[in-house]
Amino acid sequence: MSKKKNWRSTRAYRLWRAKVVRRDKVCIICNSRKQRQAHHIEDGSNNPDLRFDIENGATLCRPCHTSFHTDYKKSYRYKTTRYDLENYIEIFNYAFNKGKESKNE
């Protein structure tokens, strides 16, 4: 009996990651060019038809990607949606701009 290959270890997944990072060039949250990773907007586990769709990907740096899944979603196991990512970006921008405003006062 052959073991089924996990979709994250396929060539299609590696190509998807490379294309997403190449398209965005920087983390869409903090504009970092370091430790860039491809993030599924609508999670790939629950949306097999979107797993390798470039439009379902966004580039995040490792710190932002980790923070999104552990601080915002509280786990890598919870499904992610476009709403989640947009809301996280809004929270990040609010917190970042709020800190800038208080320094300028």
N, C-alpha and C positions, 0 to 999 in steps of 0.2 A: 504494500500500500504506500503510495507516494504522499508526502506531506505537502499540503497546499501552501504555496508561496504567499507571504504577507504582501499586500499591495504596496507597502512602504519600502519594500526591498526590490522593487521592480525597476527596470530601465525607464519606463514611462514616468514613474515618480521622480527619479533623478533628473530627467529632462524637464519635467514640470517645474521643479525647484529652480533649476538653472535659468529657465526662461522667465520666471517671475522675478528673480533677483536682477537679471540682466535688464528687464523692462523698467523696474522701479529705481534701480541704482542706489537708493538710500532708504533707510527706515522711514516708513510713511508717518511715524509718530514723532520721532526726535531728529530726523534727518542725518543720523549717524551712518557712516560708511563702513563701520567696523562690525565684525561678527554678524553679517547679514544672514537671515534665514527666511525661507518662504513659509507663510502662514496660510492655512485654509480659512477663508472667510466663512463659508458654510462648511462645517467639518466633513472631512472625507470619509469617515467611518459610516456616518448616517446618510451620506449623499454620494453613493458610488458613481452616479452619472456626472457628478461635478468634480471628482477626484483630480482629474488631469486637465480641467478647464482653466486656462491661464487667467481668465477673468474672475475666477474664484480664488485667486491668490493675491497676497499682499506681502511686501517685504517688510520684515521687522528685524531690528537688531536683537541679539540674544537677550540683553537685559529687558527690553520692552516686551519681547515674546514671552519670556519667563514671567514677567510681572502680569501680563494679560492673563495667562493661564493660572497662575498661583494666587495673585492678589485679587484680581477682578473676578475670575471664574471660580476660584478656590480649588481647582483641580484640572489636570489635563484630561480627565475622564469625561467632563461635562461637554455636551455638544456646544458648538459655537455657531453663531449666526452673524449676518451682516449687521443687524441691530447691535449686537454685543460689541463688535469692533468699532462701530460708529460712536456708540455711547462711551466706550473706553477712551477713544481719541478726544471726545468732548471733555471728559473728566480730566484727562492729562493736560489739555490746552487750558482749561480753567485753572487748574492747580499751578501750571507753569506761569501763566499770565498774572495770576493773583500774586505770586511771589515777586514778579517784576514790579507790579503796581505798588506793593508795600515798600519796596526799596526806593522807589521814586518819590514817595511822599515825604 
